[in-house]
Amino acid sequence: MVKNCFLLYAAHMVNTSLSLLPAHLRDLVTALPAADLALLQKHFASQPRTAVPTEFARVVPQRQLDTAQMTKLEAVLEERIRLARNGREGIARLRLWLIFMLLRYAALRLAEVLAIDDVQDIVLEKQHLLVRGAHARTLSLPPNLCTSLQKKLQEPCLLALRGTLCRVDAGFLRRSLYACADAAGIARELVSARVLRNSRAVELCRQGLPLPVVHNFLGLSDAEKTAFLQYSPEDTLRITHAHLQRSLAMKTSARNVFAGRITRLEQHGFMVAVHLCTASDLTICALITDESAKRLELQTGKIALATIKAPMVLVEKPSAQGALAGNQYAGVVKRVRRTDFIQEITVALPSGEELCALLHGEEALFAEGEQAVVSFKAFAVVIGLA
């Protein structure tokens, strides 16, 4: 039984993301000969969905959306609101946007989101969401989502429906999400509440949130069965809030802050190259003086923070230049804001992180959903301790 569970679990991971496997299992899978690996994949493909052990299915979903796909769905929903033909259609699409954003960022069950009272349960001043029911909990919402919610919920057309905005017919919700999936070029089965919930869980894990905290965030009643450490609801709220604030860097002047483990230190004269790797395998190289390295007591294996100010980040159109160099990443433009002289461009990376850049107005223009390459110099990275 244990052997079969391992085979199914390993095969599942081969078809999704090896980075989510525990180190000892990942080593076993990657050490398999190519022929055995192909046989394992074939074996898994022939299994019914219920063959995957339940405890694994909750943590490692069989189907998921990546960050770029979820960002594309957000853009489609915004565009549908803008193109509404009348007030009634506009209200329906605003309600759909609200429900989708709560499913996408709060990883709610379908019943949980349909029961949300948008007046009492969405506490914007504290950036909290109160989830009621059998798995009652308080969740921390991303600051940028709270900003969007505050703006959308002030629409005059929604005032008469406040308190019941999320209470829509499940059939209407399903059909509307299918339409959005079609517009985004995404398979319809990938826009269900279950898949959105799983996708958010994987996204948080890849961004470095501890797995026990993700369990509590999801409201899993049996999280203690797989947790090394136990986190109280208060700890979950505090850690999640701190993580979201740090990853989005909304309350500091630096917009790009990444936590990672130091994998290598290289001496170059009086300069030291510091190589970090985040939980989602994003690699960052910083160049600092040896005095700074000594003062911080940097060493391999230590957790550190890499900060890059937005004006130091470059955004370019993709080109056929081959492999990307250090501190250079391909992604999808998530948001663009402009003045007469400045562009603020947020690029979502496949790993789940986001990079924000400030460009001069005369530089290349970008649109949301467009492919882009972001980069920064090693000198532009400031190293701090986590």
Secondary structure, DSSP 8 states (H G I E B T S, - for coil): -HHHHHHHHHHHHHTS-GGGS-HHHHHHHHTS-HHHHHHHHHHHHTS-GGGS-HHHHHHS-SS---HHHHHHHHHHHHHHHHT-SSHHHHHHHHHHHHHHHHHHHH---HHHHHT--TTTTEETTTTEEEE-STT-EEEE--HHHHHHHHHHHT-GGGGGGTT-TT---HHHHHHHHHHHHHHHT--GGGGSHHHHHHHHHHHHHHTT--HHHHHHHHT-TTGGGT-SS---HHHHHHHHHHHHHHHHTTTSS--EEEEEEEEEEEEETTEEEEEEE-TT--EEEEEEEHHHHHHHT--TT-EEEEEE-GGG-EEE---S--S--TTEEEEEEEEEEE-SSEEEEEEE-TTS-EEEEEEETTS----TT-EEEEE--GGGEEEEE-
